[in-house]
Amino acid sequence: MTTPTASTSRGLSGGAIGTGDLVFFVVAASAPLTVMAGVAPVAIGMAGGAAPLGYLISGLLLIVFATGFTAMSRFVRNAGAFYAYIARGLGRPTGAGSAYVALFSYNAIEVGLLAAFGWFAESGVEDLTGVHVPWWLWALAGLVAIGVLGYLKVTLSARILGVALVLEVLVLLVFEGGVVADGGGPRGLDLGTLSPGGLGNSGVGGMFVLAIGAFVGFEATAIYAEEVRRPERSVPRATCVAVAFLALFYTFTVWMIINAYGSDRAQAVANGDGGTDMVFSATERFAGAWASDSMHVLLITSAFAATLAFHNGAARYFYALGREGLLPARLGTVSARTKAPATAVVVQSGIALAVTVLTMAVGADPYTVTFLWTSGSGILGVMLLQALTALAVYGFFRADRRGMPAWRVVAAPLVACAGLAVMIVLVCADLDLLTGASTGVNVALIAPLPVLFAAGVVPALRIRRRDAAAYERLTTVDADRV
């Protein structure tokens, strides 16, 4: 692998994205409707009435994380985001190892979401029209559309994500309004589900991987820092707005789902035969069939939007690693016309195609296997990156706070790192509740993370031995513009 030169690595489209676009990228990547209608029932099935508090705690922890994360974004701007921060705060070899973990994690989440999109489209279209189209045909059609959008100007993706986001939030608000108007469900508005006592129940660890995973994507504010206008203001604002909105919206929505069935029945419903339709059934009962039908359609667009957002993020990780010599240099080039990382988009699309074909060939279930397994592995990887990034923020500001208050660059990142470490342990202990797989499979899902981290250190050390100047440029190409 060679370090790209200026002629092979033209920059991304600087100044193309505004703060509003950035918020849409972040919140759409989190896919509120997919999380609430497609995933929250699984979390409720694991943790019962403790699920709303799980989402709230996860959101609060990530807000603490974001205070330090956004402080560092003023000084490090790189399409590799997490690994660039880790390299600056904990050293370039550690950053390189993190880069490989990030690349794996984003790709794992993206291919899982693509399978979920196909699964949602198959069942949703058949329910509404009676026409059966196999999930893999929907996934392949979605992949073609996502690949084209990823190749075009990034602002087009922002507009599509914005429309999808507004519609999916609106339909969830309709459901919530219906529950509140009815008096809060069969038992009224039950505040007991927000009691911390439920956090001692079994299954809470597995629930946290879904709760934390519901926020994955908010770090995209930093991934797009090279393409955003006034990043020193836009990145912190967009990050704080996105995480705060998601924390409140998720908590309230999960609480409404539980209230719709009653806190004494919700977990049993989630674990029963109708668990996958839990939110749709409640929406039809409290808001009408039209709202439920709309939700079926918007769940498909929500999954598509989330897949598109993670496709863009994964492609930019490929681009950043190619630009800095950690992967083949051709990945670090952009289209002269659209300024999109064209080669990276093609490679990322190829990976998604391979996983889709493999899932189809072996007859695996696209939701319970491909989606939940890859999501569990990818989200765990992102949690590890978040913990390392929090520690890196502390390391970056330890000698010089650069005018930042101590609570923001010392206390907050250390608290976030400790909290994330605890959650990682809980998730690993209860991963089987999410995947439904054997211990051997769960170990296989976790194993790539330490292996890739160790493997990522090797090219960094090789670059250091071979070319000191190239080593110094790692994580700083087109970055650090304050």
N, C-alpha and C positions, 0 to 999 in steps of 0.2 A: 504494500500500500504506500502511496506517495501523498505528500501534502499538496493540496491543490494550490495552484498559482492563481494570480489575479485573472489570467485569461480563461481559466477553467472554472472559476467560481464567482460568477456575477452575483450581486447581492439580491436579496428579496425586495419586494416592492415597498420601499420605505414610505411612511406617511399615508398608506392606503386605508388604514383602519382607525376609526374613531372610538371614543369611549363606549358609546352605545353599541357599536358593532362588537366590541370586545365583550361586553356583558352578554350579548346574544350568543356568541361563541361559547362562553363559559356555561351559561345556564342551559343552553340547548345540548351541550355535550353531556350534562348531567341528566338530561331527558326526564323532566318531572313526571310526565304521564307514564312513561315506561317504568320508571322507578315505583310510582304509586300503584298503577294498575297491574303491572307485570311482575313486580318484585316484592312490594310491601306485604302482600299476603303471605309470602314465604317467611318474611321476618316476623310477622304476627304469629304464624304457625310455630316458630321457634320460641319466641319470647312472650307471647300473649300480650297482656296489658302493659308490659314494660317497653314495648316497641316504640311508642311515641317518645318516651324519655331517652331511649337509645339514639334516636335521630337528633334530639335536642343536644345531648351530651356530645355527640360527634360533631355537630355544627359549632358548638361553643369551643371545643378543642381546636377545630380548624380555624376559627376566628383568632384564637390566641396564636396559632401557627402563622396565620396570614399577617399579623402585625410585624413580625420579624421578617417574613418572606418579602413583603412589600418594601420594607426598609432597605433590604439588600438590592431590590430591583432598581433602585436609583443609581446603583454603581455597577451592576453587571447586567448587560443586555445581550442575550444570546438565544437563538432558536432552540438550543438544547436545554434551556431553563434549569431543571433540577440538577443535572450533572454539572452544568457550568457553575452553579452556586456551590455545589459540593467541592468541586475542584479548587475554587477560590478560597473556601473556608477550611478544607481538610487536606488539601494537596492534590496535585494533578493525577497521580496514580489512583487515588480513591475516587476522584471524579470520573476517570476513564472506566473503572469498574462499575460505577453507578450508571454510566452512559449505556452500557450493555444491558443492565437490568431495566433501565427506562425503555429502551428500544423493545425489549421482549414484552414488557408489561403493557405498553400502549398497543402493540400489535395483538397481544392476547385479548385485550378488551375489545379491540376493533373487530376481530374475526368472530368473537362471541356475539357481539351486537349484530353483526351481519346475519348470523344464523338465527338469532332471535327475531330480527326483522322478517326473515323468510317465514318463520313459524307463525308470527303474529299475522302476517299477510295471508298465509294459507287459511288459517282458522277464521280470521275476520271476514275475508271476502266470501268464504263458503257460508258463514252464518248469515251474511247480509244478502247474498245473491243465489246461493245454492250451487255456484260454480266452484269446482275443485281444481286448483292449480297447485302442484307439488311445491313444498317450501323451497326446494333448491332452485326451481325456476325463478321464483320471486327473489331469492338471494342473488342469483346471477344477474338478473335484470337490475337489481339495486346496485350491485357492484359496478356494472357498466356506467350507470348514472353517476355514482359517487366518484369513479375514476375520472370521468369527463369534468365534473365540477371541480375536483381537486386539481386538474390541469389548467382550468381557466382562472381568471382573476379572483383573488381571495374575497373581494367585496361581493361577488355574486353569491358565494357560499354564505356570507354574512346575512344577505337579504333573505335567502331561503330559510336559514336557521331562525331568523327573527320572526318570520310569518308562522312557521311551525310552532315556535315557542309560545307566541301570543295565543294561538288557538288551543293548544293543549292546556295551558294554564286556565284559560277561560272555561273549558269544559269541566275541569276539576272544581273551579269556583262554583259552577252551577250545581254540581253534586253536593258540595259543602253547604251551599245556601239552602238546598232542599232538606238536608238533615237538620239544620238549625231551625228552619221554618216549621218543621214537624215537631219541634220541641227537644231535639237532640237524640232521637232514637227511642227504643223501648224502655230504657231506664233513665231517660233524660241525659243531660250533659254530665258525664261521670268524671269528676276530677281525680278520682282515686287512681286512675291509670297513670297519672303523672307522679305518683308516689315513688320514691327511690327504693322502697322495699322490694319491688319486683325485680330489681337488678341482680338479686341473689339467686334467681331461678336458673335451672339448667337451660341451655340453649342460648343464653345471652351472648356468649362468645361468637357463635355463628351469626347471630343477629347483627353484631357489630361489623362484620365484614360487609354486610349489605348496607348498613347505615353509613359507614365510612365510604363505601363504594358509591353511594348515592351522590356524593359530593365530588367524586373523581372527575377531573376536567377543569376545576376552577383554576389550577395552575397554568392553564392555557393563556391566561393574561400575560405571563412572562414569556411563554413560548412565542407569542406574536409581538414581543417587545420591539423587534427590529422592523416591524411593518406598521407600527401604530404611530399616530400623531401625538406628540408631546408625551412620550412614555413615562417621564418622571412624574406626571400627574395622572395620566390615563390608567396605568397599570395598578397603582394602589387603589384608586377610586373603583375601578371595575371589579377588582378582587374583593374588596370589602362589601360592595353592593351585592355582588353575586352570592357570596357565602352567607351573608346575613339574610338575604331573601330566601335562599334555599333552606337554611336552618329553620326559619319560622314557618315557611310554607310546608315543608315535609312534616314537621312536628304536628302542625294543625291538621293536615290532611290525614295522617295515620290515626290521629285521635278521632277524627270524624268517621273513618272507616270502622274503628272499634265501636264507637257509639252507635253506628248504624245497625249493628248486630247485638249490641249489649256486651259489656266487658266480660260477662260470664259465659258468653257463647262464641265470641269472635275467634278465639284460638281453635276451638273445635271445628268451626266452619272453615277456617283457613287450612286445616289439616284434612278436611273431608274431600269428597269427590267434587264439590263445587268450589274448591278453594281458588282455582285459576280464574273463575268468573266472579269472584267475590265482589270486586269493585263495580263491575258491570251490573250485577244483579242489584246491588244497593242503589246505584245510579238510576236504574229503571224504576225502582220502587219509590224513591224520594224525588226524582226529577222528571221521570217520564221516559218512555221508550225512545223518543227522539234523541234524548241526551245520551242514552246508552249506545244507540247506533252511531251517533257522532263520535263517541269515545272509542268505539271499535276502529273507526276509520283513522282517528287522530292518533291512536296508539301505533298504528303502522307508520304514519308520518313522523311520530316522535322517535321511534326506533331508527328510522331512516336518518333523521336529523342527527341523532347521537352518533350513528355510525359514520356519517360524513364528518362530524366534528373530530372524532378520534382518528379517522383516516387522515385528516389534515394535520393533526398533532403528530401522529406516527411518521408521516412523510417528512415533517420538519425535523424530527430526530434523526432520520436517515440523512437528511441534508446536512445537518450540523456535524454529524460524525464523519461524513464524507469530506466536508470542507476542512476538517481539522486533522485528517489523516488517520482516523481510527477505523474507517471503512474505506473502500475504494473511492478514489477522488471523483469519479464521475457522478457519484451520488450528491456531491457538493456543488452541482451546477443548477442553473435555473433556466427556464424558457426565456428567450430574448423578447418574446412578444407578451407573455402574460406575467412574467416574473415569478411564476410558480416553480417549485422544485420538481421539475418534470420527471427526471429519472427516478427520483425517490418515490413519486406517485406511482410509477409503473411497477417498481419493485414491491412496494407495499400492496398494490392491487394483486400482484402475482401470489403473494403469501396468502391473502384472503381467499383467492381462487383455489389454491391448493388445499386449504383447510375445508372449504365448502365441498370440494370434490371428495376429499377423504371421508368426511362425515356421511356423505351420500353413499359412498362405496361400501362402507362397513355397516351401514344401516343404523348408525347412532342417532339418538334423539337430539334434534338441533337445540332444544331448550334445556332439558335436564342434564344433558351431557356436554355438548359443545359450548352452550352459553354459560351454564353454571360452573363448569370446570375451568374454562378459560378465564371467566370473570373472577373466580376465586383466586387463581394464580396471579392474574394481572393486578387485581386490587391489592393483594398482599404485597406485591412488588412495589406498587405506588406508596403504600403505607411505609415500607422500609425506606423508600426514597424521601418521603416526607420527614421521617425521623432523622435521617442523615442530614437533610437540608436544614432542619431546625438546629442541629448541632453545628452545622457549617456557618449558619448566621452568627452564632455565638463566637465561633472561631474567627470569622472575618472581622468582627467589631471588637474583639477582645483587647487588642493593643491600642486601637484608636476608634472611638465611637463615632467619629466624623460628625459630631454635633447632634447625634441621636440620643434620646433619653435612655437611661439604663433599663427601665421597665420594658422598652420595646426591643432592644437588641441584646439584652442579657437575660432578664427574668422570663419574658414571654417565650423565647426559643427553647430555654431549658425546660420549662414547664411543658411545652408542646412535645418535646423530645421524650420526656418521661411518660407522658400520657399515651403517646403513640406506641412506645415500647410495651406498655402494659396491654394495650389493645392487640398488638401483634401476637403476644403470648396467648391471649384469650382466643384469638382467631385460629391460631395453629392448633390449639387444644380442641376446638369444636368444629374444625373444618369439615369433618365427616357429616355434620348436620346439614351443611350447605350442599356438598357434592353428592351425598348419598352413596359414596364409594368406599371401597375397602381402604385399610391403612396403607397398603402398598401403593394404591393409586394416589392417595393424598400426599404421600411422601414424594412420589414422582411429580406431582404438581408443584410442590415447594422446591424440590431439588434444583431446578434450573436457576433459581435466584442466587444462591451462594456460588454455584458453578460459574455462571456468567459474570458475577462480580469479580471472581478470581481471574477469569480469563480476560476480562477487560483491562486488568492492570498490566498484562504482558505487552500489548502494543505501545502503551504509554512509556514503559521502561525502555522498550526497543527504540522508540523515537528519541528518548533522552540520551541514549548511548550514541545514536547515529547522527543526530542533528539537534544541537542545543537550541538553536534559534527556533526550529519547528516546535520543540518541546515547550518553549516559552510562549508560543502562540496558541497552544492548546487552550480552548475555552475562551480565548480573547479575540478571535477573528471577528471583525465587525461588531465588537462588543465594547463595553466599558466607556461608552460615550456619555459623559455626565453633563 
